[in-house]
């Protein structure tokens, strides 16, 4: 399991499939056993196909461990969200019928709003747990099998999460060609329904390339994620990123994203740093 694949499966999600994959292909095909801790900051902004813009700030804290071909991680963010109550940090656009969600007064449905709804909230987001196994292929090709669970620790009444657990699986492949790494992956997530939010299973995929640039890696990628419910828009994003190893055995990441479709935020930026033990 390379550092790229590990961070991809474990990053907390402001742009669910997007920001995890934004740190893709930042390491070599092998990584040392050990434990690492990290912290970051992500911000995204856009209308996600709704009538008003939503801004989402996330400050995730992550712990990860590697032993042999296995990698494990846990991550939880602090969130600040301002905008449409139908846009959630971990999921994106949904049909949120919670009458006390962000910007609502508890009379939703009985006293419909005459204009776009807007509200702000902050708090702890959903806990993400993940595991991945790097298959020994006997070749230069890397293949990782991943599984993840999103545990509903975020407050659904504040619009910080759906209030339900999600479970997903993924397959990622990557290969380095003399300092240039090509990578891609597909995933499927079974989304959990809560009292006020009904969602469908979501499929995702990504393709990208990164290149050794000094001591670090510079890359770009395309990420796609299907809508969480009928009538909503898919998400398609382009990401540029740079990753640099740190003296402590961790990595420093910086990235920027641009939405290519209605269901995406218009733009996003982020930075993270980790240290190894």
Order of alpha helices (4+ residues) and beta strands (2+ residues): alpha-alpha-beta-beta-beta-beta-beta-beta-beta-beta-beta-beta-beta-beta-beta-beta
